[in-house]
Amino acid sequence: MSDNQEPDNTPNPWMKSLVVWGGIFLALLLVVSMFGGSRETAGTQISYSDFRDRVAEGSVQEVTIAPDLITGTLKNNGTFSTVPVGSDPGLTDMLDQANVEYSGKPADQGNLWAAILVNTLPFLLILGIAFFALRQVQKGGGSGAMGFGKSKAKLLTEKQGRVTFDDVAGIDEAREELQEIVEFLKDPSRFSKLGGQIPKGALLVGSPGTGKTLLARAIAGEARVPFFTISGSDFVEMFVGVGASRVRDMFEQAKKNAPCIVFIDEIDAVGRHRGNGIGNSNDEREQTLNQLLVEMDGFEANEGIIIIAATNRPDVLDPALLRPGRFDRQVVVPIPDIDGREKILAVHMKKVPLAPDVNARTIARGTPGFSGADLANLVNEAALLAARRNKRLVAMQEFEDAKDKVMMGSERKSMVMTDDEKKMTAYHEAGHAIVAVHEPASDPIHKATIIPRGRALGMVMRLPERDNYSYHRDKMHANLAVSMGGRVAEEIIFGHDKVSSGASSDIQYATDLAKNMVTKWGMSDKLGPLMYEQSQEGYLGMGQTQRTMAGAETNKLIDAEIKDLVESSHRRATEVLTEHEDQLHLLAQAMLEYETLTGEEIKTLLENGKIDRPDTPSGPVAVQPSHGSAVPRAGKRFGGGEAPQGA
């Protein structure tokens, strides 16, 4: 924390617990004194008339008289006690006549206090309930009985775990852009003496899991200032005006802890374009947004408060929120490239005992498109696999298996299929692989399997040799042809009437890709470089698309172009598999034999007609092409059929 930060006046939870238990103990003492603390009575309890008779007969030696109790000693050394009945003025005269020694005793103070407590207890109970209700109303954080308008922002301190830029990897550009905020929080005079003003807000934009929240916490950790965190959905309630009240309360808390950072996650929940609501424009969400705009840059300056927000959808935010003076900077937090993935893996691997064969660069190359959260999950899955296998170190094999699980899904080894279904699956996946091998623009094959994983009954996975930031027309046509390879292989080997439903996801992928090529990317010679389809924003039509510039004739032409692209890729796959049918049979038999083949093994098989596996007892195995049915190894359960996205 900074030196100029105000001390925290929040009561210590330990002291609060001590006060509560002390109150309970005191209440127990009072109860005991009221109901269990009555004084002991000495001797035999006798009636008052019997007492008078004994005095009259001379058997009483001495007595002690109190307002509510008389005790005494008999001449035979016995003791007694009795309760007087009313006032007896002649008692002392009777004692004098019988030569009985007597003395007085004041009333018991314990009983007096108990009586007072019994009379005042109802009033104390009412006052306690009223005090508790008042505290609930005044309680911060919106958790009280009447705390609707209180902010739900949580103050994170170093006790929750300090995060620094050393914990953030793979997003160097975004980190450098935010370094200036850290320097301002550490030394504001360095900028103010030259007339400079630090940006009031920074908007972190990126895909889910790229590290936006982690980056915001790192800024607070580096600057060592208070860090408030809240979600955009925490502002909006069903009651009109509550969100605006929470915004005001949040900034009041931030002013007391300035300089500080307020992090609003998923700000698009409250910061969407105004005027898109279903009802009138003066709804709860828009009131909350208006209050946020005023607090960030209104008449009253909020010095030392820096707002950092995160969103996956910057295109839906209100323009007033993005103007200079509010969110001055938009910092893009991208999906990491191969170097960034290697650095992220190094950060997460510090917590895992690694075997000597683990190579972070190799893992990074095989995980294109993975975000920081995906890579953290990959390392965790590898550690869990090693633990299940009773290993002391996490080896490269665990990382490879974890990568297959994350990218392709878990193996469904319990699925039992017939030999014909296994054969269908093997030829389907072999069709994808053969077309991919003979398409120059296709990515190289990483792995092919006929073991069911996730929702797929088989899969051919391709990985790019380097990170791709855009895709060319030839690669798209290659992907279309590869996606059709499985269906075409079934048609060639089993005939038109025996094709299966395993190509459903392939067909869906090919149709979506062809539609985007025609309507969004301008890759149709007949329709030209125009956009015929765009996404719809707002509450109505969220996540939907709508064709523009499209009359009846244009829609027919678009559908015809999409169909032509898919059918041409079908013809291309047919040409490749017809020309290389021997390779199709060879690869299908190998997949039935080995279940899973790597890209290098497929390449070796197609070049040499055999696979050299060190774990094979007889050494290199030659797989003979066969047009008949192949029976897999006994005791193995295979899957087959569907290859999502034809990849």
C-alpha positions, 0 to 999 in steps of 0.5 A: 500500500502507498504511504499516503493511504488512509488507515483502514478503520474497518473493525478487526474480525477477531475483535468483533468475535471477541465482543460477541462471545463476551456478550454471550458469556455475560448473558449466561451469567445474568441468567444463572444469577436470575434462575440458578443463583438463589441463596441456600437456606440453612436447616429444616424448612418449617412453617411460620406457625410452627416457628411461633409455636417453637418460640412459645415453648422455649425450644428456640435459642436464637434467630436472624430476621430478614425481610423475606426469610427467618433463620435460627438455631434450636436449643438442641443445636438444630437449625431451621428456616421459615418465610415470614407471613406479612408483617408481624409486629408482635414477633420481637415481643414474643422473642423477648418473652422467650429470652431468644436472641435475635438480630436483623439482616438486610434484603439480598441485593442479588435478588434485587438486581434480578428483579430489576433485570427481569423488568428491563429485559423486554426493553433491552431486547427491543433496543438490541433488535433496533440496533441490529436493524440499523447496522444492517441498513448502514452496512456497506457492499449492498449486503445489508437488509436495505443496502440496495444502493451500496456498491458491491466492489470488493477491495483486494489487498496483498493478503489475497495474493500480490500479482506483478508483471512477472506473472504476466507473460505472452502479452508484452505489448499490452504490458508495456502500454500499461506500464505508464499507469504504474509509473504515474501511480508510483510518482504522480509529480513526475507527470504533473509538473510538466502539465501532463495528465494520466489517462483516466481509463484504460479498456482492455479488449481481448478474447476470453482467457487472454489475461485481461483480469490478470493484467489489471491485477498486475498493474495494482500489484506493481504500483502497490495501491488499493484494487477494487474489482466489480463486474458490470452485471453487479450494477444493474438490478430490477429496481430503477436507480439502484445501479446509479446509486451503486456507481456513486457509492463505488466512486465514494469508496475509491476517493477514500482510498485514492490513489487506487484502481477500479477494475470493472470486468465485462463492462459491456453488461452496463455500457452498451449503446444507449437506445437499444433497450426494449422499453423506453430509453430511460431504463435502469441500464442507461441510468447506470451508464449515464452515472458512470459517464458523469463520474468518470469525466464530469464537473467533479474531478476524481483525481487518483482514481484510474478505471480499468475495464475489460470486455470481449465486445468493444463494438457494442459499447456506447461511443460516449464511454470510449471518448478521450477523458473516459476510456482514453486508451484501448489496449488489445490483449491478443491471443499469444503467438508461439513465443508468447505461448512458450513464456506463458507455459514457462510461468505455469510450469514453475509450479509443476515438477518436470521431467528432463524431456519436457520442451516448452517450445515443442508444446507451444508449437503444437498449441496454436490459438491457445489463450493463457487460460487454455495453456494453464488448463493444459499444464494442469491436465498434464499434472493430473494425468501424471498423478493418476499414473503414479509418476513423480515427474510430469513428462512430455508424454503427459503433455501430449496426452493432455493436449489431445484431451484438450483439443480433441476430447477424452477418449471414449474407450468404453464404446463398442463398435462392429468390425464394419463400423470400425472399417468405415471409420478407418476409411473415413479418416484415411480419406481426410488424411490422404487429401490433406497430404496431396493438397499443397496449401493444407496444414500438415497432419499432426495426428490421426485416430479412430479412437472416439474422442468427445463427440467425434468417433474419429479425427484427423488433426492438422496443425499449422507450421507457424501462427496464421493471422490471415487465410488465403483463398488457396488454403480455404479451398484446400480446407474445403477439399479436406473436409469432403475427403471422408465422405468421398472415401466412403463413396469410393470404398462402400458405394453411394448407398452405404455412406454414413452420417459421419460426415455431418460436421464436415458438411457443416464446416464446409457450408459455413466456410463457403458461405463466409467466402461468398458473403463476407470475404468477397471470394466469389467471382460472380458476386464480387468483393461485396459484403452480403451478410453482417452480424446484428447487435443489440438486444434484438437479434444478438448473435444473428446474421442478416443478409444485406443488398440481397434481393430474391435474385441475389439470394439465389446467386449466393446460394448457388455460389455456396453450393458450387464451392462445396461441390467443387471441393467434393470433386477435387477430393474425388480426383485425389482419392481416385488417383491415390486409392492404393494409399487410401487402402494402405492408410486405412489398414494401418489405422485399423492396426494401430488406432492412432498414427502421428503425422510423421508415421503417416508420411513414412507409411505413404513413402515406404509402405511400413511404419517403424515403431520402437515398441513393436516386438518384431521391428518395422511392420509392413502394412499390405494394402487390401481391399477386403475387410481387416480385423483389428487387434483382439482385445482393443475397442475402436471408434470411428465415423465422425471427424469434426471440421474435417481437420 
